Amino acid sequence: NATMAISVLRQFLYERSSLILRTQTIIPRGWEHSKDFPPHPLSVYGLSSLTYGILGIWAYWMYGHNPLFIGMEVEMVLLCFQSIASFGCDVYTFGRDSIWKVVDRITASTFVFWQCTKLIWLQMSALEWGIWCFTLIIGIYCFK
């Protein structure tokens, strides 16, 4: 029944969007009394958010003038922006409600969507396609 399918889809989209647009932290109250709260920005945890940006800058430095595939520039920008969003959400506002939670979720969702589109337009061998699909499935599973 088409009406039932539309209703289920509408409910799913409503639930997902309300989760993505929440500014509340998932860190339980009481953690702010821990000796490790908040995490130090220069700790391994704090610096781990910057790995996205480092990869984006490295890709630009190595291939910026001769991209390996169409859209590589978009990916470089997404990686750098994800680094900023991740740091803002996971380090700067750790344990506190913040708009950075929304920015990080939207950026991560955009990046996942971007990776999915590559399956359509990026030429790959069967092995590369298989590895890509496996990695994407694992990533989506971990993301939910």
Secondary structure as GFF3:
##gff-version 3
##sequence-region A 1 144
A	DSSP	alpha_helix	2	20	.	.	.	ID=ss1
A	DSSP	three_ten_helix	31	33	.	.	.	ID=ss2
A	DSSP	alpha_helix	44	48	.	.	.	ID=ss3
A	DSSP	alpha_helix	51	63	.	.	.	ID=ss4
A	DSSP	alpha_helix	72	87	.	.	.	ID=ss5
A	DSSP	pi_helix	88	92	.	.	.	ID=ss6
A	DSSP	alpha_helix	99	121	.	.	.	ID=ss7
A	DSSP	alpha_helix	126	143	.	.	.	ID=ss8
###
